[in-house]
Amino acid sequence: MRLNSKMNALLMAMSLAGCAAPLPAPVASTTALPAQWHSAPQTDAQAGVTADWWRSFGSAELDALVNQAQAQSLDMAAAVARVQQAGAAARIAGAALLPEVGASLSASRQQRLGGNASVDGNLFGAGLNASYEVDFWGRHRAGRDSALSTLQASAFDRDTLQLTVTAGVATTWLQAVALRERIAIGERNLQSAGRLLALVESRVRAGAATPLELAQQRGLVAAQRRGVEALRQQAGDARSALALLLGEDSGPDIATPTLAALQAPSVAAGLPAELLTRRPDIARAEAQLAAADANLLAARAALLPRLTLTGGIASGGDALRRVFDNPLYSLAAGLAAPVFDAGRLAAGRDLAQARREELLAGYRAAIVAAFADTEVALNAVAGVAAQAAAQAEELAQAQRALTLAERRYRAGADSLLTLLDAQRTLYAAQDGAVQLQAQGLQASVALYKALGGGWSRPAMTAAATNSSSLQGLTP
């Protein structure tokens, strides 16, 4: 009875000590969500973002490349392995909440050299032991919750990487198609420049043009040839970048001839507040903050006493059939409390607190970055659309100017300088039109990525739901 009263008093003191351990104080986020996007006019023609958003471009080639990248990407394989590692770590952390049981078997033979031989013989033994640390302060539960939140963060990181790889494939493929089209335009302009060079040469032979005009036209032909070769180099770089995303040694051959064969998608951005549940990187930052909350609880609980219960049963004999005849069992309870550790445990608590503050700032930064990405993508889509009409007019006038300049030069009514300038202007207008079209399609890819690429937040664990990271977010 005296022992029981002492034990009860001890447990009461430990409970009071546990009540004295403060929980992480909620920190209200100062991130204010805008009510609407600045550059996102909503029309009936716009469609929401789906998980297979890249198919909205209407290209079977792009669809095949994205599927290949998702299946073969080495970065994706590494991300999947990290999720498996986090899952194993979560199982390890959860095992601390259950008793640990071990078994032992032994066999030996002893024989004394000389003397009494009655002690000689075989000895057999068997034992079973168990230990369990009572989780009064929630240290092990906090460790398990931290591991589960880390597992969630790892899964969200995998989803973020998948979205990044998919958008990278689409962007790089669009660049490769645009470069192929620009090379074709450059070759056509090079042929046109060569045709005009033949005209200048014939005029020089006839005495109607000067050697200066011949040198100028030849210089234009050389400059256009150099531009085509530079585009071929860029096309090779784009192919290598695409091979890296696909996890291959060499990039695929691009079959799509022009960007005009693609559909220009119209994306509905939705409300800004919806972005919090549509971006896997925001979910990852939130899960990391939830893990930091749990780690802080565990670090504070480590400062408190620990109660460990142990028990065992063992038996032995000189024959296998008598090993379990007379078993012995034992039960014990041990209490251990930190007295002096040179501030190690307190420093661990401070470290966990500082880590939580860092991840809270990172969570807020992820939200701000997500809104900035979306605004930039929306602005790019609107800006390219605004430039398209002017670019079409520029191209039409450049084509007309070259036709007129060639007629006037043939008639001797104008100098070669006007014809040279008209050639350069047309080439620049044609090349700029393709680049602008590529920028518009790539801006759509960036918008799909900024809006989460059709990703949706799965059901959260209790540890993540109880995190203080969601507090204070007001639209």
TORBA-489509 format. One record per residue: x negated, y, z of N, C-alpha, C in turn. Coordinates in steps of 0.02 Angstrom, whole numbers, padded with zeros to 5 digits, always signed. Layout:
BEGIN
XYZXYZXYZ...
This chain:
BEGIN
-00041-00060+00000+00000+00000+00000-00043+00062+00000-00099+00060+00040-00143+00118+00042-00174+00130-00027-00190+00074-00061-00219+00081-00128-00169+00110-00177-00106+00086-00171-00055+00111-00216-00042+00186-00206-00042+00208-00143-00031+00279-00130-00087+00321-00158-00148+00296-00152-00205+00334-00180-00200+00336-00257-00179+00280-00286-00173+00279-00358-00119+00327-00381-00062+00329-00346-00009+00375-00364-00031+00447-00358-00068+00462-00306-00093+00530-00298-00140+00549-00354-00182+00500-00373-00229+00513-00427-00192+00526-00492-00141+00484-00507-00103+00493-00568-00066+00560-00568-00041+00581-00509-00008+00646-00505-00056+00702-00521-00117+00697-00493-00167+00749-00507-00185+00751-00581-00191+00691-00611-00207+00689-00682-00151+00719-00724-00088+00707-00704-00032+00735-00741-00031+00810-00737-00046+00837-00677-00049+00909-00670-00106+00938-00711-00161+00903-00714-00216+00926-00755-00198+00927-00829-00158+00875-00849-00136+00874-00918-00089+00930-00934-00047+00949-00886-00002+01005-00898-00040+01070-00904-00098+01073-00873-00138+01134-00876-00174+01142-00942-00178+01088-00982-00213+01092-01047-00168+01127-01097-00185+01185-01121-00141+01222-01166-00142+01193-01236-00085+01198-01270-00081+01178-01340-00106+01233-01385-00123+01217-01447-00144+01270-01493-00090+01323-01500-00109+01385-01491-00061+01440-01495-00040+01451-01567+00025+01457-01580+00047+01470-01649+00018+01536-01674-00006+01535-01735-00033+01595-01766+00011+01613-01825+00045+01668-01820+00091+01688-01874+00051+01712-01934+00070+01687-01993+00035+01708-02053+00057+01778-02073+00010+01818-02095+00026+01886-02118+00037+01889-02193+00040+01830-02225+00049+01828-02297+00122+01842-02314+00135+01896-02349+00202+01914-02369+00213+01891-02441+00268+01857-02452+00283+01831-02519+00322+01882-02559+00303+01896-02621+00341+01944-02662+00409+01916-02679+00457+01960-02690+00525+01939-02707+00530+01914-02779+00488+01940-02824+00490+01919-02894+00422+01932-02926+00412+01900-02983+00350+01909-03020+00352+01975-03059+00294+02004-03069+00291+02068-03105+00299+02060-03180+00277+02003-03207+00275+01994-03280+00311+01931-03301+00371+01920-03274+00407+01858-03290+00480+01872-03306+00495+01897-03366+00565+01906-03385+00599+01838-03393+00657+01830-03363+00693+01767-03365+00743+01768-03423+00740+01719-03466+00787+01712-03522+00814+01641-03523+00868+01632-03560+00899+01567-03564+00856+01516-03601+00809+01541-03642+00767+01496-03683+00711+01465-03642+00698+01489-03582+00643+01464-03543+00661+01399-03509+00613+01355-03502+00623+01289-03471+00578+01283-03410+00600+01243-03363+00561+01232-03303+00501+01187-03316+00456+01184-03268+00395+01145-03274+00409+01073-03253+00393+01026-03297+00402+00955-03282+00333+00923-03275+00333+00861-03250+00270+00826-03238+00233+00810-03303+00268+00806-03359+00236+00794-03424+00238+00857-03466+00218+00912-03436+00225+00978-03468+00185+00983-03533+00131+00947-03540+00090+00953-03601+00127+00929-03664+00179+00889-03655+00218+00866-03713+00260+00921-03743+00268+00977-03707+00306+01033-03735+00271+01065-03794+00206+01050-03805+00170+01076-03863+00185+01036-03926+00218+00978-03918+00238+00939-03976+00182+00906-04014+00130+00884-03979+00073+00853-04012+00062+00783-03983+00066+00733-04027+00052+00664-04006-00022+00655-03989-00065+00693-04024-00136+00687-04011-00153+00713-03940-00125+00769-03921-00136+00795-03854-00108+00748-03801-00050+00719-03814-00021+00672-03767-00067+00612-03756-00095+00586-03810-00141+00529-03804-00204+00547-03765-00231+00607-03777-00291+00627-03743-00279+00637-03669-00222+00666-03650-00207+00676-03579-00199+00608-03544-00164+00562-03576-00156+00496-03546-00223+00461-03538-00267+00470-03587-00333+00440-03583-00374+00471-03527-00369+00537-03519-00407+00570-03466-00382+00549-03397-00317+00543-03388-00290+00522-03324-00309+00451-03307-00321+00409-03358-00339+00339-03346-00414+00329-03339-00454+00371-03374-00526+00358-03378-00569+00410-03344-00541+00465-03321-00582+00518-03293-00622+00493-03233-00687+00505-03234-00730+00484-03178-00716+00526-03116-00698+00589-03125-00680+00630-03068-00616+00604-03035-00568+00581-03075-00508+00552-03047-00522+00488-03010-00567+00447-03037-00586+00385-03003-00617+00399-02935-00660+00451-02932-00690+00469-02868-00638+00495-02820-00588+00533-02845-00536+00560-02801-00493+00503-02773-00478+00453-02813-00439+00396-02789-00479+00358-02735-00544+00352-02745-00585+00319-02694-00586+00359-02629-00585+00425-02633-00583+00466-02572-00517+00457-02535-00463+00449-02572-00399+00435-02539-00402+00368-02502-00431+00318-02534-00439+00253-02502-00482+00258-02439-00535+00298-02442-00577+00308-02383-00537+00340-02326-00497+00391-02344-00457+00425-02293-00405+00378-02263-00377+00334-02304-00329+00285-02278-00362+00237-02229-00422+00214-02245-00458+00170-02198-00474+00207-02134-00495+00270-02139-00510+00309-02079-00448+00319-02036-00389+00327-02068-00327+00334-02030-00310+00270-01993-00322+00213-02024-00310+00150-01989-00357+00141-01931-00419+00163-01939-00467+00158-01884-00445+00203-01826-00423+00263-01842-00401+00309-01789-00339+00283-01754-00293+00252-01790-00232+00226-01759-00245+00166-01716-00299+00129-01729-00314+00070-01689-00330+00087-01617-00352+00148-01602-00368+00168-01534-00307+00170-01489-00246+00172-01516-00185+00174-01476-00165+00105-01451-00196+00053-01476-00179-00015-01457-00235-00047-01416-00218-00097-01375-00272-00130-01336-00322-00165-01382-00381-00173-01356-00434-00209-01391-00444-00276-01358-00437-00330-01395-00440-00397-01368-00498-00434-01401-00536-00470-01360-00591-00510-01386-00592-00579-01356-00619-00627-01391-00623-00696-01368-00695-00720-01373-00713-00768-01331-00781-00794-01332-00779-00869-01318-00824-00905-01350-00835-00976-01339-00909-00987-01331-00928-01032-01285-00999-01045-01274-01010-01118-01260-01068-01141-01277-01090-01210-01263-01164-01210-01250-01185-01246-01199-01257-01248-01183-01274-01315-01150-01338-01330-01150-01362-01390-01117-01423-01371-01077-01425-01396-01016-01482-01381-00973-01510-01446-00945-01574-01447-00935-01608-01505-00908-01670-01481-00871-01673-01500-00808-01731-01480-00767-01788-01528-00778-01847-01501-00783-01907-01542-00791-01931-01564-00722-01919-01628-00706-01937-01652-00640-01884-01634-00589-01888-01664-00531-01841-01647-00477-01775-01682-00487-01723-01649-00459-01656-01677-00459-01626-01671-00528-01606-01727-00555-01577-01727-00622-01502-01719-00621-01472-01710-00560-01399-01704-00557-01374-01639-00587-01419-01590-00594-01398-01526-00623-01402-01527-00698-01429-01581-00725-01435-01584-00798-01367-01598-00829-01357-01574-00891-01295-01590-00926-01274-01533-00972-01214-01542-00999-01186-01493-01046-01139-01446-01009-01136-01385-01031-01090-01335-01004-01052-01302-01061-00986-01297-01052-00943-01266-01102-00903-01210-01069-00891-01157-01106-00853-01101-01078-00810-01068-01131-00756-01036-01109-00710-00999-01153-00684-00939-01114-00673-00885-01149-00649-00825-01116-00608-00781-01162-00565-00742-01133-00524-00694-01169-00522-00630-01128-00539-00574-01159-00540-00511-01123-00505-00457-01164-00478-00409-01128-00441-00354-01160-00455-00290-01122-00454-00234-01159-00463-00168-01129-00417-00119-01163-00395-00070-01125-00348-00022-01152-00357+00044-01115-00367+00097-01153-00371+00164-01123-00303+00196-01126-00276+00213-01068-00211+00245-01064-00217+00316-01093-00176+00329-01144-00181+00393-01179-00137+00445-01146-00156+00465-01083-00115+00513-01046-00111+00580-01082-00166+00604-01107-00169+00672-01133-00159+00676-01208-00147+00619-01240-00135+00620-01312-00197+00626-01355-00255+00609-01326-00317+00616-01365-00317+00568-01425-00298+00506-01412-00298+00458-01468-00241+00472-01517-00183+00494-01491-00129+00512-01537-00149+00571-01581-00184+00619-01550-00208+00676-01590-00258+00654-01642-00302+00607-01625-00349+00581-01674-00315+00546-01731-00262+00508-01714-00225+00474-01767-00189+00525-01812-00158+00576-01781-00123+00627-01820-00172+00665-01865-00232+00678-01838-00282+00712-01878-00302+00670-01938-00310+00605-01927-00329+00561-01983-00273+00557-02034-00210+00555-02011-00154+00552-02058-00150+00617-02099-00161+00674-02066-00160+00737-02102-00218+00740-02152-00276+00714-02132-00332+00712-02178-00317+00667-02238-00281+00612-02225-00260+00569-02280-00214+00606-02328-00167+00644-02300-00124+00685-02342-00164+00736-02382-00212+00769-02349-00253+00818-02384-00292+00786-02440-00316+00725-02430-00353+00690-02482-00308+00672-02541-00246+00652-02526-00199+00637-02580-00181+00701-02618-00172+00756-02583-00157+00819-02617-00217+00843-02658-00277+00829-02634-00337+00847-02671-00340+00806-02736-00321+00743-02732-00318+00701-02793-00268+00730-02842-00209+00750-02817-00159+00779-02862-00183+00845-02893-00219+00885-02852-00247+00947-02879-00297+00933-02934-00339+00884-02923-00389+00866-02973-00356+00839-03037-00303+00800-03029-00268+00774-03088-00239+00831-03129-00209+00880-03095-00183+00939-03130-00239+00977-03164-00296+00984-03131-00353+01020-03159-00380+00984-03221-00386+00918-03217-00411+00880-03274-00362+00884-03333-00298+00878-03319-00248+00882-03372-00249+00950-03407-00249+01003-03366-00252+01070-03395-00318+01081-03432-00373+01053-03406-00437+01060-03440-00437+01026-03508-00406+00967-03512-00402+00932-03576-00361+00973-03626-00303+00998-03603-00261+01037-03648-00296+01101-03671-00329+01136-03626-00363+01198-03644-00420+01185-03693-00460+01134-03677-00518+01118-03720-00495+01094-03788-00442+01053-03790-00416+01029-03854-00390+01086-03896-00355+01133-03866-00331+01192-03903-00389+01232-03931-00442+01238-03890-00501+01274-03914-00533+01237-03973-00535+01170-03970-00565+01131-04024-00523+01138-04088-00457+01137-04082-00414+01145-04140-00423+01215-04170-00426+01265-04127-00435+01334-04150-00502+01341-04186-00554+01311-04160-00619+01316-04192-00619+01281-04260-00584+01225-04264-00579+01191-04328-00544+01235-04379-00491+01269-04358-00456+01314-04404-00498+01375-04421-00535+01400-04372-00578+01458-04386-00635+01439-04435-00660+01379-04429-00711+01356-04476-00682+01352-04547-00621+01327-04553-00589+01324-04619-00579+01394-04647-00559+01442-04605-00551+01511-04628-00618+01540-04650-00670+01526-04609-00736+01551-04627-00761+01522-04693-00747+01458-04705-00769+01428-04768-00731+01457-04827-00666+01471-04818-00628+01502-04873-00654+01572-04888-00669+01610-04835-00696+01677-04845-00765+01675-04875-00803+01623-04858-00870+01615-04887-00864+01600-04962-00815+01559-04981-00804+01546-05052-00781+01610-05088-00738+01649-05055-00716+01712-05086-00774+01760-05094-00817+01763-05042-00876+01807-05047-00923+01783-05101-00930+01717-05109-00971+01691-05163-00943+01708-05231-00876+01706-05238-00845+01725-05301-00858+01798-05318-00853+01841-05266-00866+01912-05277-00941+01924-05290-00983+01882-05261-01055+01888-05275-01069+01874-05349-01034+01824-05376-01043+01809-05447-01019+01869-05489-00965+01902-05467-00942+01961-05503-00994+02017-05501-01024+02029-05443-01074+02081-05437-01135+02064-05481-01156+02001-05480-01213+01981-05521-01199+01993-05595-01139+01978-05617-01123+01990-05688-01122+02064-05703-01099+02105-05656-01099+02177-05667-01170+02205-05667-01214+02175-05626-01283+02198-05626-01316+02182-05693-01302+02123-05719-01331+02104-05784-01304+02149-05840-01243+02172-05830-01214+02216-05881-01233+02289-05870-01269+02303-05816-01290+02371-05802-01236+02413-05769-01180+02381-05747-01125+02419-05716-01132+02422-05640-01180+02385-05611-01192+02385-05539-01266+02389-05526-01284+02410-05467-01354+02420-05450-01380+02360-05409-01447+02351-05407-01475+02299-05364-01456+02308-05290-01445+02370-05269-01423+02381-05200-01357+02347-05185-01310+02353-05231-01245+02321-05222-01252+02245-05220-01298+02219-05262-01310+02147-05262-01339+02125-05195-01386+02162-05167-01416+02144-05102-01363+02148-05047-01319+02198-05051-01268+02205-04999-01219+02145-05000-01199+02125-05059-01152+02068-05063-01187+02004-05042-01249+01995-05061-01286+01936-05039-01293+01935-04963-01305+01993-04934-01309+01997-04860-01243+01978-04828-01187+01999-04858-01122+01981-04831-01111+01905-04834-01131+01875-04890-01124+01802-04896-01165+01766-04843-01227+01789-04832-01269+01759-04782-01240+01767-04712-01212+01826-04697-01182+01837-04631-01122+01792-04620-01081+01782-04671-01024+01738-04663-01046+01665-04656-01099+01646-04691-01125+01578-04683-01151+01568-04612-01185+01618-04585-01209+01614-04516-01150+01608-04467-01096+01646-04479-01038+01642-04435-01006+01574-04436-01003+01542-04494-00974+01475-04499-01017+01425-04459-01082+01431-04465-01126+01385-04429-01120+01396-04353-01111+01458-04332-01101+01471-04260-01037+01439-04236-00985+01442-04276-00922+01410-04258-00929+01334-04254-00968+01306-04299-00979+01233-04296-01016+01214-04232-01062+01256-04210-01096+01243-04148-01047+01245-04089-01003+01295-04088-00953+01299-04035-00906+01239-04036-00889+01216-04096-00845+01158-04102-00879+01096-04073-00944+01089-04083-00980+01033-04053-00981+01037-03977-00989+01098-03951-00988+01107-03878-00919+01089-03850-00866+01110-03885-00798+01094-03862-00786+01019-03863-00812+00986-03913-00805+00913-03917-00842+00879-03859-00900+00903-03841-00937+00875-03784-00900+00887-03719-00871+00947-03711-00833+00962-03651-00772+00917-03645-00740+00903-03702-00682+00858-03701-00704+00787-03685-00762+00766-03709-00787+00699-03693-00800+00692-03618-00825+00746-03586-00838+00744-03515-00773+00735-03476-00720+00770-03497-00656+00763-03463-00626+00694-03473-00639+00664-03531-00612+00597-03546-00655+00541-03517-00712+00557-03490-00756+00505-03464-00789+00464-03518-00805+00496-03575-00836+00461-03631-00904+00490-03646-00943+00453-03686-01009+00478-03706-01004+00528-03763-00955+00520-03806-00946+00565-03863-00873+00584-03868-00861+00644-03890-00793+00669-03895-00755+00639-03953-00688+00643-03952-00648+00616-04006-00647+00662-04066-00629+00634-04123-00620+00675-04183-00551+00708-04180-00550+00773-04191-00488+00811-04188-00451+00805-04254-00389+00782-04251-00351+00771-04312-00303+00828-04327-00283+00867-04277-00236+00922-04289-00270+00977-04329-00244+00996-04387-00280+01043-04430-00275+01116-04407-00216+01137-04386-00206+01207-04368-00162+01212-04306-00166+01270-04273-00124+01283-04215-00051+01295-04235-00039+01311-04298+00029+01322-04321+00072+01259-04316+00040+01201-04313+00077+01138-04308+00105+01127-04238+00086+01168-04190+00106+01159-04120+00166+01204-04103+00202+01183-04052+00257+01223-04026+00231+01269-03972+00257+01330-03970+00239+01378-03918+00291+01373-03862+00274+01343-03806+00324+01334-03753+00341+01400-03718+00402+01402-03692+00425+01459-03652+00440+01433-03582+00402+01456-03533+00403+01428-03466+00440+01474-03418+00485+01446-03378+00519+01484-03326+00477+01481-03262+00457+01539-03237+00413+01541-03178+00450+01527-03114+00515+01540-03112+00552+01529-03050+00538+01584-03000+00557+01572-02937+00547+01621-02884+00478+01613-02853+00448+01667-02831+00381+01662-02799+00380+01616-02738+00434+01617-02698+00435+01576-02638+00431+01501-02654+00453+01481-02714+00451+01411-02733+00380+01386-02743+00333+01432-02752+00264+01412-02766+00233+01374-02707+00257+01388-02645+00228+01355-02586+00239+01279-02587+00291+01257-02621+00305+01185-02624+00288+01155-02691+00259+01194-02736+00245+01170-02804+00170+01165-02818+00129+01187-02772+00056+01186-02784+00023+01135-02738-00010+01084-02765-00043+01035-02722-00102+01064-02682-00134+01117-02708-00190+01145-02670-00166+01181-02608-00106+01212-02610-00078+01242-02550-00060+01187-02499-00031+01133-02524-00015+01077-02479-00078+01047-02448-00132+01044-02487-00195+01018-02459-00221+01064-02404-00220+01130-02414-00244+01176-02363-00201+01171-02300-00136+01161-02310-00091+01155-02252-00105+01090-02214-00117+01035-02250-00132+00972-02217-00199+00976-02180-00247+01011-02209-00311+01019-02174-00302+01060-02110-00258+01109-02111-00245+01148-02051-00210+01106-01998-00164+01062-02020-00132+01017-01972-00183+00969-01941-00231+00946-01980-00284+00903-01952-00326+00942-01902-00339+01005-01916-00377+01046-01869-00339+01057-01805-00273+01066-01807-00232+01071-01747-00239+01008-01704-00234+00950-01736-00240+00887-01700-00311+00879-01671-00362+00898-01709-00430+00893-01683-00441+00938-01622-00408+00996-01621-00414+01040-01564-00381+01009-01503-00324+00977-01512-00292+00942-01456-00337+00887-01429-00367+00849-01475-00411+00795-01453-00472+00822-01416-00500+00878-01440-00558+00906-01407-00541+00932-01337-00481+00959-01328-00461+00982-01262-00447+00923-01216-00417+00871-01243-00403+00812-01203-00468+00777-01181-00521+00784-01219-00584+00753-01201-00614+00783-01137-00591+00841-01117-00615+00873-01055-00583+00843-00993-00531+00802-01001-00492+00776-00945-00513+00704-00929-00496+00679-00868-00515+00611-00849-00484+00558-00895-00515+00500-00897-00491+00445-00937-00480+00385-00892-00424+00351-00903-00407+00291-00865-00409+00232-00912-00449+00181-00895-00457+00122-00936-00436+00061-00897-00395+00020-00926-00372-00043-00896-00407-00100-00932-00432-00147-00892-00466-00205-00921-00440-00268-00888-00440-00322-00923-00419-00386-00898-00453-00441-00936-00459-00499-00903-00492-00555-00936-00475-00620-00903-00484-00673-00940-00475-00741-00915-00532-00783-00943-00562-00823-00899-00619-00864-00920-00617-00930-00884-00647-00980-00915-00650-01046-00885-00709-01083-00913-00729-01136-00880-00786-01174-00902-00787-01243-00871-00830-01286-00897-00836-01354-00871-00892-01390-00906-00904-01451-00881-00958-01491-00911-00933-01536-00967-00868-01529-00984-00841-01568-01039-00788-01525-01073-00780-01536-01137-00732-01496-01175-00661-01505-01150-00643-01565-01128-00575-01577-01107-00559-01544-01040-00610-01523-01003-00598-01492-00938-00613-01417-00938-00622-01389-00997-00639-01318-01000-00584-01275-00971-00520-01292-00986-00464-01250-00965-00429-01275-00902-00462-01318-00864-00431-01345-00804-00425-01294-00748-00476-01253-00739-00477-01206-00683-00496-01136-00708-00449-01104-00742-00465-01037-00768-00466-00984-00713-00504-00933-00725-00506-00875-00679-00486-00813-00719-00448-00769-00687-00429-00708-00721-00450-00648-00679-00456-00591-00712-00475-00530-00677-00437-00471-00707-00417-00423-00665-00385-00361-00685-00420-00304-00652-00431-00250-00688-00467-00193-00660-00443-00129-00693-00451-00075-00656-00436-00009-00683-00494+00037-00667-00515+00075-00716-00572+00120-00707-00554+00191-00727-00575+00237-00686-00562+00308-00699-00629+00343-00708-00635+00378-00764-00697+00414-00779-00680+00486-00796-00716+00531-00765-00704+00602-00777-00771+00636-00790-00773+00682-00839-00836+00718-00851-00851+00766-00793-00912+00763-00769-00934+00806-00714-00984+00858-00739-01036+00835-00773-01085+00881-00801-01111+00852-00866-01102+00887-00920-01127+00865-00985-01161+00922-01022-01184+00972-00983-01219+01030-01011-01177+01068-01062-01110+01066-01053-01066+01104-01097-01050+01071-01163-01066+01007-01171-01056+00973-01235-00982+00969-01253-00940+00948-01207-00869+00941-01222-00836+01010-01233-00856+01059-01193-00829+01126-01202-00850+01154-01270-00912+01140-01290-00934+01163-01356-00896+01127-01411-00879+01064-01401-00838+01028-01450-00769+01059-01457-00741+01080-01400-00676+01115-01404-00682+01181-01441-00734+01219-01426-00744+01283-01461-00756+01272-01536-00791+01219-01552-00803+01203-01622-00738+01188-01658-00695+01148-01625-00630+01132-01655-00587+01195-01663-00591+01240-01614-00552+01302-01618-00576+01345-01676-00642+01351-01683-00670+01391-01738-00654+01360-01806-00656+01294-01809-00639+01259-01871-00566+01272-01889-00522+01273-01840-00452+01287-01853-00443+01357-01880-00478+01405-01851-00473+01474-01876-00497+01479-01948-00551+01442-01963-00577+01442-02032-00525+01414-02080-00493+01358-02062-00445+01327-02107-00381+01368-02111-00364+01404-02058-00306+01448-02062-00319+01504-02114-00379+01532-02112-00397+01582-02161-00397+01552-02231-00422+01490-02237-00421+01456-02302-00351+01442-02327-00305+01427-02281-00236+01415-02301-00205+01479-02329-00216+01534-02294-00190+01597-02318-00222+01617-02385-00287+01603-02391-00322+01619-02454-00294+01577-02511-00276+01514-02498-00248+01472-02550-00181+01499-02575-00141+01526-02529-00077+01556-02549-00089+01618-02592-00135+01661-02570-00149+01722-02608-00177+01704-02677-00222+01655-02680-00251+01635-02744-00198+01606-02790-00151+01569-02762-00098+01540-02804-00055+01594-02836-00037+01645-02797+00003+01700-02825-00038+01740-02877-00102+01749-02864-00144+01784-02912-00150+01745-02977-00159+01679-02972-00163+01637-03033-00100+01643-03075-00043+01641-03041+00020+01644-03077+00030+01712-03110+00015+01765-03073+00022+01832-03102-00024+01842-03162-00086+01818-03157-00133+01824-03213-00108+01785-03274-00083+01724-03262-00057+01683-03318+00004+01715-03349+00050+01740-03308+00109+01774-03335+00090+01836-03374+00042+01874-03349+00019+01933-03384-00013+01916-03451-00051+01860-03452-00082+01839-03514-00030+01818-03566+00021+01781-03543+00074+01761-03590+00109+01822-03619+00128+01869-03575+00162+01930-03599+00117+01973-03643+00052+01978-03625+00006+02019-03663-00006+01992-03733-00014+01926-03739-00025+01896-03805+00038+01904-03848+00096+01895-03818+00158+01904-03856+00165+01975-03882+00144+02024-03841+00148+02094-03863+00098+02109-03919+00042+02073-03921-00008+02086-03973+00008+02050-04039+00053+02000-04036+00064+01958-04094+00091+01997-04154+00140+02042-04141+00170+02080-04196+00119+02125-04229+00079+02159-04188+00028+02203-04216-00025+02164-04255-00042+02105-04229-00091+02064-04264-00066+02040-04332-00002+02024-04336+00027+02002-04400+00026+02059-04451+00040+02120-04428+00037+02177-04473-00034+02192-04494-00081+02186-04448-00152+02196-04464-00176+02147-04517-00156+02084-04510-00176+02034-04559-00146+02047-04627-00082+02065-04629-00050+02078-04693-00082+02137-04729-00097+02191-04693-00129+02249-04724-00200+02235-04746-00236+02192-04709-00304+02175-04729-00304+02135-04793-00257+02090-04801-00252+02052-04864-00235+02098-04923-00190+02144-04912-00172+02192-04965-00231+02237-04983-00269+02258-04931-00326+02303-04943-00379+02268-04985-00392+02204-04970-00442+02168-05010-00421+02161-05082-00358+02146-05094-00333+02140-05163-00342+02205-05201-00324+02260-05169-00330+02325-05201-00403+02344-05212-00445+02330-05161-00516+02348-05167-00550+02309-05224-00531+02245-05232-00561+02205-05286-00539+02232-05354-00475+02250-05360-00451+02277-05423-00487+02342-05441-00495+02385-05391-00527+02450-05404-00601+02441-05421-00633+02392-05388-00704+02380-05403-00712+02351-05474-00668+02306-05492-00672+02278-05560-00661+02333-05612-00618+02380-05595-00604+02435-05643-00656+02490-05639-00703+02484-05592-00754+02535-05585-00730+02598-05552-00671+02595-05518-00643+02654-05486-00666+02663-05415-00702+02615-05389-00725+02620-05319-00791+02584-05313-00827+02600-05260-00893+02570-05249-00887+02502-05214-00944+02468-05211-00945+02403-05178-00935+02410-05102-00953+02467-05074-00946+02476-05002-00874+02466-04980-00827+02491-05018-00756+02482-05001-00737+02408-05004-00762+02373-05055-00748+02301-05061-00780+02262-05004-00841+02280-04985-00875+02246-04929-00835+02255-04865-00814+02316-04853-00776+02330-04792-00709+02293-04792-00677+02288-04849-00614+02252-04853-00624+02177-04840-00679+02149-04864-00693+02078-04851-00704+02066-04776-00744+02109-04745-00757+02101-04673-00692+02108-04633-00652+02156-04652-00590+02169-04615-00542+02110-04620-00535+02081-04679-00490+02025-04687-00515+01964-04648-00580+01952-04652-00606+01894-04615-00595+01903-04541-00608+01963-04516-00598+01976-04444-00525+01969-04425-00480+01992-04468-00409+01987-04453-00385+01915-04452-00408+01875-04501-00388+01805-04503-00416+01767-04442-00479+01780-04427-00509+01747-04370-00476+01769-04304-00462+01834-04299-00430+01860-04239-00360+01832-04230-00324+01820-04284-00256+01792-04279-00258+01722-04249-00306+01681-04270-00312+01614-04242-00332+01618-04168-00379+01662-04152-00399+01669-04083-00342+01692-04038-00302+01738-04064-00245+01763-04025-00193+01708-04014-00182+01668-04065-00135+01612-04059-00161+01561-04008-00226+01548-04009-00255+01502-03961-00250+01530-03890-00261+01595-03883-00256+01626-03817-00184+01620-03790-00135+01628-03833-00066+01621-03811-00050+01551-03787-00072+01500-03825-00060+01431-03805-00099+01414-03741-00161+01437-03737-00200+01424-03676-00171+01461-03616-00141+01520-03627-00108+01554-03572-00048+01514-03547-00013+01480-03592+00042+01437-03571+00016+01379-03528-00041+01350-03548-00072+01297-03508-00090+01323-03438-00120+01383-03436-00137+01413-03372-00076+01425-03329-00021+01445-03361+00041+01456-03323+00069+01391-03296+00068+01339-03337+00089+01273-03313+00048+01252-03252-00017+01262-03257-00061+01243-03201-00048+01286-03140-00039+01352-03150-00027+01396-03093+00038+01380-03057+00087+01355-03094+00152+01338-03065+00154+01267-03037+00097+01233-03037+00094+01168-03006+00100+01109-03053+00112+01122-03117+00115+01068-03166+00170+01017-03152+00227+01038-03123+00281+00992-03109+00271+00952-03046+00219+00968-03007+00207+00932-02944+00259+00953-02892+00280+00907-02851+00326+00922-02797+00299+00893-02732+00311+00928-02678+00284+00908-02613+00321+00846-02587+00284+00793-02569+00316+00734-02540+00337+00748-02468+00372+00700-02438+00392+00706-02368+00330+00710-02324+00330+00758-02278+00272+00771-02236+00276+00729-02173+00219+00713-02144+00217+00678-02080+00235+00726-02024+00249+00696-01967+00266+00738-01909+00209+00784-01890+00148+00759-01898+00090+00801-01880+00087+00863-01923+00100+00855-01988+00098+00913-02032+00157+00959-02021+00216+00928-02006+00275+00969-01995+00268+01012-01933+00235+00986-01880+00227+01023-01818+00172+01075-01821+00135+01078-01878+00081+01126-01882+00108+01197-01880+00070+01240-01848+00090+01311-01844+00075+01349-01907+00050+01314-01960+00030+01350-02020+00089+01377-02059+00149+01349-02049+00206+01370-02088+00242+01430-02058+00221+01451-01999+00257+01503-01965+00237+01572-01993+00286+01615-01996+00273+01684-02015+00274+01698-02089+00290+01648-02131+00292+01659-02203+00362+01683-02221+00368+01745-02239+00433+01774-02254+00433+01802-02324+00486+01788-02363+00490+01816-02431+00505+01890-02429
